[in-house]
């Protein structure tokens, strides 16, 4: 008689099989997650028996044949996107995970964003390149619309912005056939680990999520032996990094840039909402920049305003410091207008033309003219305002020039000559003469025509 095989004894996993089945089949947990969970419940067995049991109870997916391939160090990276809903500060929020994987070392980079437009996708690449300190030779994509417009007769047509990005960093963008996700399996599989990461943590904000993801990559993913390569990604990266292309001197500017007008309400429009700028930039053309949920405004190359984009709330988003500046400016403007109107009807008519021609800068011109009143007197300035309105010379420097000529008892023809004379380059010390030709020739003209006695005031009219 043959000997019977001994009956297997009880397994350490027996007490946890119901929990494992629920987590694996109902909640879709991965083996690594389940192993950590049941160890917290008191399980002291190994992970191998757990893997075998999960493999036994899970239904076998139907897969089409695929050929595993490996690439040389520095040769290829793979990029993909995956949407999730995550609780941020207690609010369920849709996000998108940008995933970048180096094919040889399995080094991974994750970047979570609210909206995955092409500008944010380029930013994800740039951040991955900068953390790596280099660029792979080729990057593999599926037919994501942020990268490729179409594939015509085997030729891929990239988005214009992304084509410039590719040329700037000097890599090749390769787009896979439609539906062939097996071709980039190295970037598909890490999404299972991302799901586990998101499931077991809480996040205060999107920035907090990205900070925790960066620590998780370094402390866990890159420090754990990869089951295919048998090595840690951080160790293989030291070999792969020297094979990467060198980064260009200047990073690519990924933001969306558009010319925009601030309007009289000192706001710029974006997707139906209006974001404030300092009120002194009202009614001007500026550059609106948008990237990764942030909007900033540039004027003359300087950033003058920054906002976080919002999908809800008020239609006009005004920063407190901009509102406070506006209130101060409003008081200042009202005071200037009241003082200017006190000069009489000639000043009021001039102010109407000033508003029409100078718009938001009219208050500045009024204050300059009020300063002129203090220097040369009200009567002469009001007289100059009448002539300025007649010739539509709605500018404080023109008023000063008229007052200068009229002081010399000039005629209407002399005033016309002063207003139409070619201007010299700025740079003189005289605030009136710095923007016109010498007044000496006007003096000669006035002497010839009027033979009037000169005033004892100096040439500056002070």
C-alpha positions as CSV (number, residue, x, y, z in Angstrom):
1,X,0.0,0.0,0.0
2,X,1.2,3.5,-0.9
3,X,1.7,6.1,1.8
4,X,-0.8,8.9,1.9
5,X,0.3,12.5,1.6
6,X,0.0,14.2,5.0
7,X,-3.0,16.4,5.4
8,X,-2.0,20.1,5.5
9,X,-2.4,21.7,8.8
10,X,-4.1,25.0,9.6
11,X,-2.7,28.1,7.9
12,X,-1.9,31.4,9.6
13,X,-4.0,33.0,6.9
14,X,-7.2,31.0,7.7
15,X,-8.5,33.5,10.3
16,X,-8.1,36.4,7.8
17,X,-9.5,34.8,4.6
18,X,-12.9,36.6,4.8
19,X,-11.2,40.0,5.3
20,X,-8.8,39.2,2.4
21,X,-11.6,38.2,0.1
22,X,-13.6,41.3,0.9
23,X,-10.7,43.7,0.4
24,X,-9.5,42.0,-2.8
25,X,-12.8,41.4,-4.5
26,X,-15.2,44.0,-3.2
27,X,-12.8,47.0,-2.6
28,X,-10.1,46.1,-5.2
29,X,-7.2,46.4,-2.9
30,X,-3.7,45.2,-4.0
31,X,-1.8,42.5,-2.2
32,X,0.6,45.0,-0.6
33,X,-2.2,47.0,0.9
34,X,-4.0,43.9,2.2
35,X,-0.8,42.6,3.7
36,X,-0.2,45.8,5.7
37,X,-3.8,45.8,6.8
38,X,-4.0,42.3,8.1
39,X,-0.6,42.6,9.8
40,X,-2.2,45.4,11.8
41,X,-5.0,43.0,12.8
42,X,-2.4,40.5,14.1
43,X,-1.5,38.4,11.1
44,X,2.1,37.1,11.5
45,X,2.4,35.0,8.3
46,X,4.2,35.8,5.1
47,X,3.2,37.7,2.0
48,X,3.8,34.8,-0.4
49,X,0.9,32.7,0.8
50,X,-1.3,35.8,0.7
51,X,-0.4,36.5,-2.9
52,X,-1.2,32.8,-3.8
53,X,-4.6,33.1,-2.2
54,X,-5.5,36.4,-3.8
55,X,-4.4,35.0,-7.2
56,X,-6.6,32.0,-6.6
57,X,-9.8,33.9,-5.7
58,X,-9.5,36.7,-8.2
59,X,-11.1,36.2,-11.7
60,X,-8.6,35.8,-14.5
61,X,-8.8,38.8,-16.9
62,X,-8.9,38.1,-20.6
63,X,-5.8,39.7,-22.2
64,X,-4.6,39.8,-25.8
65,X,-1.0,38.6,-26.4
66,X,1.7,41.1,-25.7
67,X,5.5,40.9,-26.1
68,X,7.5,42.2,-23.1
69,X,10.4,44.4,-24.1
70,X,13.1,46.2,-22.3
71,X,14.9,49.3,-23.5
72,X,18.4,50.6,-22.9
73,X,19.2,53.0,-20.1
74,X,18.2,56.6,-21.0
75,X,16.4,55.5,-24.1
76,X,12.7,55.7,-23.2
77,X,10.2,57.1,-20.8
78,X,6.4,56.6,-20.8
79,X,3.7,59.1,-19.9
80,X,0.0,58.7,-19.1
81,X,-2.9,60.4,-17.3
82,X,-5.5,59.0,-14.9
83,X,-8.5,60.8,-13.3
84,X,-9.5,60.3,-9.6
85,X,-11.8,61.9,-7.1
86,X,-9.9,62.8,-3.9
87,X,-11.2,64.4,-0.7
88,X,-9.3,67.7,-0.3
89,X,-9.9,69.5,3.0
90,X,-13.1,67.5,3.4
91,X,-14.4,68.3,-0.1
92,X,-14.6,65.6,-2.8
93,X,-12.5,67.0,-5.7
94,X,-11.9,65.6,-9.2
95,X,-8.1,65.6,-10.0
96,X,-5.9,64.1,-12.7
97,X,-2.6,62.2,-12.1
98,X,0.2,62.9,-14.5
99,X,2.6,59.8,-14.5
100,X,6.1,59.7,-15.9
101,X,8.2,56.5,-15.7
102,X,11.7,55.9,-17.0
103,X,11.5,52.5,-18.7
104,X,14.9,51.1,-17.7
105,X,15.3,52.2,-14.1
106,X,11.5,52.3,-13.3
107,X,12.0,55.7,-11.7
108,X,8.6,57.4,-11.3
109,X,7.2,60.9,-11.1
110,X,3.6,61.8,-10.2
111,X,2.1,65.2,-10.5
112,X,-1.6,65.8,-9.4
113,X,-3.5,68.7,-11.1
114,X,-7.0,70.0,-11.3
115,X,-7.2,70.4,-15.0
116,X,-5.0,68.5,-17.4
117,X,-4.7,70.9,-20.3
118,X,-1.7,70.9,-22.6
119,X,0.0,73.7,-20.7
120,X,-0.2,71.7,-17.4
121,X,1.0,68.5,-19.1
122,X,4.0,70.4,-20.4
123,X,4.7,71.6,-16.9
124,X,4.5,68.0,-15.6
125,X,7.2,67.0,-18.1
126,X,9.4,69.9,-17.2
127,X,9.2,69.2,-13.5
128,X,10.1,65.6,-14.1
129,X,13.0,66.6,-16.3
130,X,14.3,69.0,-13.7
131,X,14.1,66.5,-10.8
132,X,15.9,63.9,-13.0
133,X,18.5,66.4,-14.2
134,X,18.1,65.2,-17.8
135,X,15.8,64.1,-20.7
136,X,15.3,60.6,-22.2
137,X,15.7,60.1,-25.9
138,X,12.1,59.0,-26.5
139,X,8.8,59.4,-24.7
140,X,5.9,57.1,-25.4
141,X,2.2,58.3,-25.3
142,X,-1.2,57.1,-26.2
143,X,-3.3,59.4,-28.4
144,X,-3.9,62.0,-25.7
145,X,-5.4,65.2,-27.1
146,X,-3.0,67.4,-25.2
147,X,-0.1,65.9,-27.2
148,X,-1.3,64.8,-30.6
149,X,-3.9,66.3,-33.0
150,X,-4.1,63.3,-35.3
151,X,-2.1,60.4,-36.9
152,X,-2.4,60.6,-40.7
153,X,-1.0,57.9,-42.9
154,X,1.2,56.8,-40.0
155,X,2.5,60.4,-39.5
156,X,1.7,62.0,-36.1
157,X,0.7,65.6,-36.0
158,X,1.6,67.1,-32.6
159,X,-0.1,70.1,-30.9
160,X,1.7,73.3,-31.9
161,X,2.7,74.2,-28.3
162,X,3.8,70.6,-27.6
163,X,5.8,70.4,-30.8
164,X,7.7,73.5,-29.6
165,X,8.2,71.9,-26.2
166,X,9.6,68.7,-27.8
167,X,12.0,70.8,-30.0
168,X,13.1,72.8,-26.9
169,X,14.1,69.7,-24.9
170,X,15.3,67.6,-27.9
171,X,13.5,64.3,-27.3
172,X,11.3,62.3,-29.7
173,X,7.6,62.0,-29.0
174,X,6.2,58.6,-30.1
175,X,2.4,58.0,-30.2
176,X,1.1,54.4,-30.0
177,X,-1.6,52.9,-32.0
178,X,-5.1,53.5,-30.8
179,X,-6.1,51.2,-27.9
180,X,-2.7,49.6,-27.6
181,X,-2.1,50.3,-23.9
182,X,0.1,47.1,-23.6
183,X,2.8,49.1,-25.4
184,X,3.2,51.3,-22.3
185,X,2.6,48.9,-19.5
186,X,5.4,50.3,-17.5
187,X,3.4,53.5,-16.9
188,X,0.0,51.8,-16.6
189,X,0.9,49.5,-13.7
190,X,2.0,52.3,-11.3
191,X,-1.5,53.7,-11.3
192,X,-2.5,50.7,-9.1
193,X,0.0,52.0,-6.5
194,X,-1.3,55.5,-6.9
195,X,-4.8,54.3,-6.1
196,X,-3.4,52.6,-2.9
197,X,-1.6,55.8,-2.0
198,X,-4.7,57.9,-2.4
199,X,-6.9,55.5,-0.5
200,X,-5.1,55.5,2.7
201,X,-4.2,59.2,3.2
202,X,-5.9,62.5,3.9
203,X,-5.0,65.7,2.2
204,X,-5.5,69.4,3.1
205,X,-5.0,70.8,-0.4
206,X,-3.6,69.9,-3.8
207,X,-0.2,71.2,-2.7
208,X,-0.3,68.9,0.3
209,X,-1.2,66.0,-1.9
210,X,1.8,66.7,-4.2
211,X,4.1,67.1,-1.3
212,X,3.0,63.7,0.3
213,X,3.3,62.1,-3.2
214,X,6.9,63.3,-3.5
215,X,7.8,61.9,-0.1
216,X,6.1,58.6,-0.9
217,X,8.0,58.2,-4.1
218,X,11.3,58.7,-2.5
219,X,10.8,56.8,0.7
220,X,8.8,53.8,-0.6
221,X,8.6,53.4,-4.4
222,X,12.2,54.2,-5.3
223,X,13.6,52.5,-2.2
224,X,11.7,49.2,-2.7
225,X,13.1,46.4,-4.9
226,X,11.2,46.2,-8.2
227,X,9.9,42.7,-8.8
228,X,10.8,42.8,-12.5
229,X,14.3,44.3,-12.4
230,X,15.2,42.9,-9.0
231,X,16.8,46.2,-8.1
232,X,15.7,49.4,-6.4
233,X,14.8,52.2,-8.9
234,X,17.0,54.7,-7.0
235,X,20.0,52.4,-7.6
236,X,19.3,51.9,-11.3
237,X,18.8,55.6,-11.7
238,X,22.4,56.3,-10.8
239,X,23.3,54.2,-13.8
240,X,20.6,55.7,-16.1
241,X,21.1,59.4,-15.3
242,X,24.4,59.8,-17.1
243,X,22.7,58.4,-20.3
244,X,20.0,61.2,-20.4
245,X,20.3,64.3,-22.6
246,X,21.5,67.4,-20.9
247,X,18.8,70.0,-20.0
248,X,18.8,73.2,-22.0
249,X,20.0,76.4,-20.4
250,X,16.6,77.9,-20.1
251,X,13.4,76.1,-19.1
252,X,10.5,76.1,-21.5
253,X,7.8,78.6,-20.6
254,X,4.8,76.4,-20.3
255,X,2.1,78.9,-19.4
256,X,-0.6,80.1,-21.7
257,X,0.1,83.7,-22.5
258,X,-2.5,86.1,-23.9
259,X,-2.8,89.8,-24.4
260,X,-5.7,91.2,-22.3
261,X,-7.2,94.5,-21.4
262,X,-7.9,95.4,-17.8
263,X,-10.8,97.7,-18.4
264,X,-11.9,100.5,-16.2
265,X,-12.8,98.0,-13.4
266,X,-9.1,96.9,-13.2
267,X,-9.8,93.2,-13.8
268,X,-8.8,90.7,-16.5
269,X,-11.3,88.1,-17.8
270,X,-10.6,84.3,-17.8
271,X,-13.3,81.7,-18.5
272,X,-16.1,84.1,-17.6
273,X,-14.6,85.3,-14.3
274,X,-12.7,88.5,-13.7
275,X,-9.5,88.7,-11.6
276,X,-8.2,92.0,-10.2
277,X,-5.0,93.9,-10.9
278,X,-3.7,97.0,-9.0
279,X,-6.1,99.9,-9.8
280,X,-3.2,102.0,-11.3
281,X,-3.2,99.4,-14.2
282,X,-6.8,100.0,-15.1
283,X,-7.7,100.5,-18.7
284,X,-4.4,99.1,-20.0
285,X,-3.2,96.3,-22.1
286,X,-1.3,93.6,-20.1
287,X,-0.2,90.0,-20.5
288,X,-2.4,87.3,-18.9
289,X,-0.6,84.1,-18.0
290,X,-2.4,80.9,-16.9
291,X,-0.8,77.7,-15.7
292,X,-1.7,74.8,-13.3
293,X,-4.7,76.6,-11.7
294,X,-2.8,79.9,-11.3
295,X,-3.3,83.2,-13.1
296,X,-0.8,86.0,-13.0
297,X,-0.7,89.3,-14.9
298,X,2.5,90.9,-16.3
299,X,2.9,94.6,-17.3
300,X,6.2,95.7,-18.9
301,X,7.7,92.3,-18.0
302,X,6.8,92.6,-14.2
303,X,4.3,90.4,-12.4
304,X,1.7,92.8,-10.9
305,X,-1.0,90.4,-9.8
306,X,-1.4,86.7,-8.9
307,X,-4.6,84.6,-8.3
308,X,-5.6,81.0,-7.8
309,X,-8.3,80.2,-10.4
310,X,-11.7,79.3,-9.0
311,X,-14.7,77.4,-10.5
312,X,-17.2,78.9,-8.1
313,X,-17.9,81.9,-5.9
314,X,-18.2,85.5,-7.1
315,X,-17.8,86.5,-10.7
316,X,-15.4,89.3,-9.8
317,X,-12.4,88.1,-7.7
318,X,-10.7,91.2,-6.1
319,X,-7.7,90.8,-3.9
320,X,-8.0,92.8,-0.6
321,X,-4.9,94.9,-1.3
322,X,-6.3,95.9,-4.7
323,X,-9.7,96.9,-3.2
324,X,-7.9,99.0,-0.5
325,X,-5.8,100.7,-3.1
326,X,-8.8,101.4,-5.2
327,X,-10.6,103.1,-2.2
328,X,-7.6,105.2,-1.5
329,X,-7.3,106.1,-5.2
330,X,-11.0,106.9,-5.3
331,X,-10.7,109.4,-2.5
332,X,-7.6,110.9,-4.1
333,X,-9.3,111.1,-7.5
334,X,-12.4,112.8,-6.0
335,X,-10.3,115.3,-4.2
336,X,-8.4,116.2,-7.3
337,X,-11.5,116.6,-9.4
338,X,-13.2,118.8,-6.8
339,X,-10.2,121.1,-6.6
340,X,-9.9,121.1,-10.4
341,X,-13.6,122.0,-10.9
342,X,-13.2,124.9,-8.5
343,X,-11.1,126.6,-11.1
344,X,-14.3,127.4,-13.0
345,X,-16.2,126.5,-16.2
346,X,-13.0,126.5,-18.4
347,X,-11.5,123.8,-16.2
348,X,-14.7,121.7,-16.3
349,X,-14.7,121.9,-20.1
350,X,-11.1,120.9,-20.2
351,X,-11.7,118.0,-17.8
352,X,-14.3,116.6,-20.1
353,X,-11.8,116.5,-22.9
354,X,-9.1,115.1,-20.6
355,X,-11.3,112.2,-19.6
356,X,-12.0,111.5,-23.3
357,X,-8.4,111.5,-24.3
358,X,-6.4,110.4,-21.2
359,X,-9.0,108.0,-19.6
360,X,-7.5,106.5,-16.4
361,X,-4.6,109.0,-16.5
362,X,-6.8,112.1,-16.3
363,X,-6.3,112.5,-12.6
364,X,-2.6,112.6,-13.0
365,X,-2.9,115.4,-15.5
366,X,-5.3,117.3,-13.3
367,X,-2.8,117.2,-10.4
368,X,0.0,118.4,-12.5
369,X,-2.1,121.3,-13.6
370,X,-3.1,122.1,-10.0
371,X,0.6,122.2,-9.1
372,X,1.1,124.7,-12.0
373,X,-1.6,126.8,-10.4
374,X,0.4,127.0,-7.2
375,X,3.5,128.1,-9.2
376,X,2.1,130.7,-11.6
377,X,-1.3,131.5,-10.4
378,X,-4.9,130.7,-11.1
379,X,-5.6,133.4,-13.7
380,X,-2.8,132.3,-16.0
381,X,-3.7,128.6,-15.8
382,X,-7.4,129.2,-16.5
383,X,-6.4,131.3,-19.5
384,X,-4.2,128.5,-20.7
385,X,-7.0,125.9,-20.2
386,X,-9.3,127.9,-22.5
387,X,-6.7,127.9,-25.3
388,X,-5.9,124.2,-24.6
389,X,-9.6,123.2,-25.0
390,X,-9.8,125.3,-28.2
391,X,-6.9,123.4,-29.7
392,X,-7.8,120.0,-28.1
393,X,-4.4,120.0,-26.3
394,X,-5.6,117.8,-23.4
395,X,-2.3,117.3,-21.7
396,X,-0.7,118.9,-18.7
397,X,2.6,119.7,-20.6
398,X,0.7,121.4,-23.4
399,X,-1.1,123.6,-20.8
400,X,2.2,124.5,-19.3
401,X,3.6,125.5,-22.8
402,X,0.5,127.6,-23.5
403,X,0.8,129.4,-20.1
404,X,4.5,130.0,-20.9
405,X,3.7,131.7,-24.3
406,X,0.7,133.6,-22.9
407,X,2.9,135.0,-20.1
408,X,4.9,136.8,-22.8
409,X,1.6,138.3,-24.0
410,X,1.7,136.2,-27.1
411,X,-1.0,136.2,-29.7
412,X,-3.2,133.3,-30.9
413,X,-0.7,132.8,-33.7
414,X,2.1,132.5,-31.3
415,X,0.2,129.9,-29.2
416,X,-0.5,127.9,-32.4
417,X,3.2,128.0,-33.2
418,X,4.1,126.7,-29.8
419,X,1.6,123.8,-29.9
420,X,2.6,122.7,-33.5
421,X,6.4,123.2,-33.1
422,X,8.5,120.0,-33.5
423,X,9.5,118.5,-30.1
424,X,13.1,117.9,-29.1
425,X,14.3,114.8,-27.3
426,X,13.5,114.9,-23.5
427,X,16.4,115.5,-21.2
428,X,16.4,119.2,-20.3
429,X,16.3,120.4,-16.7
430,X,13.3,122.7,-17.4
431,X,10.0,120.6,-16.9
432,X,8.3,122.7,-19.6
433,X,11.2,123.1,-22.1
434,X,12.3,119.5,-21.8
435,X,9.7,118.4,-24.4
436,X,9.8,121.2,-27.0
437,X,12.3,123.4,-29.0
438,X,13.8,126.4,-27.3
439,X,11.3,129.1,-26.5
440,X,13.8,131.8,-27.6
441,X,12.4,131.8,-31.1
442,X,8.9,132.2,-29.7
443,X,10.1,135.1,-27.6
444,X,11.5,136.8,-30.7
445,X,8.2,136.3,-32.5
446,X,6.3,137.8,-29.6
447,X,8.6,140.8,-29.4
448,X,8.2,141.4,-33.1
449,X,4.5,141.2,-33.1
450,X,3.5,142.8,-29.8
451,X,6.5,144.8,-28.7
452,X,5.1,144.3,-25.2
453,X,7.1,144.9,-22.1
454,X,8.4,141.7,-20.6
455,X,7.3,140.5,-17.3
456,X,9.8,140.4,-14.4
457,X,9.2,136.7,-13.9
458,X,11.9,134.2,-14.7
459,X,11.8,131.9,-17.8
460,X,10.2,129.1,-15.8
461,X,7.2,131.2,-14.9
462,X,7.9,130.8,-11.2
